[in-house]
């Protein structure tokens, strides 16, 4: 279902789409940029505008491959058949959004290729890509690429104000760097699990020591959803270290600490050691704490 939305931070992209639509609109696009910054929302907003869609009316609009419902090659083939039926009316455009396009497999891309090469005259396909390098050249070369940038701090404050996002437990002014310009990342940071991670790292930052008792408590709080949260912890560390790198880039001794940290973590994963989750997290955090002195 399409929901109304206000697009923040991507007015230039909407301008390009609208101006192109009023002339000769390409039939295949790749919206490329970091995950969680509003590419999908921009696509939906544009489609609503040009098709004058109101409420839940989604005629001539298809969307597939959400994170909740990954697409299979048979789904692609069924979609193509639906497109051919829908396009019996040549006075209406048919829009297709393929979300998380990087996750499609080889067969799914092949099934889409023929439609991209020889599409019905009024069919428009939009691939939502988080990394265009992972899209086959046979697909990418036949699409118009539209790049999206992460939101800046002003955009993020505007987004929070407009949608009345409660950030009272997250200092957006001081900790904006942790969002990496991603709305999706912001939502995680203000969630209960995001708060747990932030509070733990704030303690590490303040005390500059690795307390086993605090680690045990932290692990118990995240163990129920470890696989998902470990990725978030890795992102959290990366953005902290990135911020430190930019702030202290003239301090060669400290920069060397950060580089050694990343090198050690890289070696751990290249070796693919079969260690349990708790030991994995312990190693990551014990190495991280070594970079807390600067």
Beta strands, then each sheet from edge to edge (+ up, - down):
strand 1: 28-32
strand 2: 61-64
strand 3: 94-98
strand 4: 123-129
strand 5: 144-147
sheet 1: 2+ 3+ 4+ 1+ 5+
end
